[in-house]
C-alpha cells in the first residue's frame, strides 16, 4: 500500500487561493459586519476566528470557536477580512 504525500503550500499562497474562490459580495458583507464589531465591541470581546455570512440575505455572525455552518452560509476567515488590498 502506498500513500501519496500532499505538498503543503505557504500560508500566503493558501490565502490567495481562498481569495480567488470567495465571492466579492460575501467579503464586502463580512468586512462591513467586522467594521461594525470593531467600532462597537472590539475592546470588550475577543478577536473572532471569522464571520459566517448567509448568502441569501447577506447577514452575518461572528464566529469565536467551533465552526458549524448552515447550507446557505459561507465562512470568511479574519485573515481575509483584514486583507486591506482585496478588491
N, C-alpha and C positions, 0 to 999 in steps of 0.2 A: 504494500500500500504506500502510495506517495502523497505527500501534501504539498500543495503549491503555496509558496510564500507570497504574501501580499506586500507590495512595496509601499512604504509609508511616505506620504508627502510632507513637506514642510507646512506648518500651520498657516503661513501666509498664502500658500497655494490652495490649501483646503478652503480658506475663507473666500478666495477669488472664485473657486468653483461653486460655492454656495451662492455668492452674489449673482452669478450668471443664471442660477436656477430659480431665484425668488422674484416674484412679480414686483415691479417698482411701486405699484399702488399699495401693496402689503407693507413694504418697507416704509413708505411715506406715512401710512397709518400708525405703524409701530413707533416711528420717530415722534409723531405728534403725541401719542399716548405717553411715551417716555419723557418728552419735554414737559408735559403737564405734571407728571410724577416728580421730576427733578425740581420744578418750580415750587411745588406744594409740599412734598413729603420726604424729599431726599435726606434731610437731616434726621428724620425720625425713624425711617425704615432702612433695612439693609439693602445692598445692591441686588437687584434681581438677576436671575440667570438669563432671562429674555422675556419676550412677550408673545402670548398666544393670540393671534388675530383671527377673528371669524371672517371668512372670505365672503359671506353673504352680505353682511351689513357693516363690515369694517370696524366692528367694536373689538376691544382687546382687554386682556387680563395680564397683569404682571405675574410671572412665574418665579417662585423663590426656591422650590425644592424639587419635588417629584413632578415629572412631566407626563401628563395624561391629556391627550388631545382628542377632541371630538372629530368626527369625519370631515366637518366643514372648516376646521381650524388649521392654521399654519403656525409653526414656531419660528420666531425671528430671534436669534441669539443677540446678546448685548454687544458682542464684538461687531456685528453687522450694523446695529443701530448706531453705535458710536463712531463708525467709519464715516468721517466727515466728507470725503471726496466722492462718495457714491451719488450718482445722479439717476 
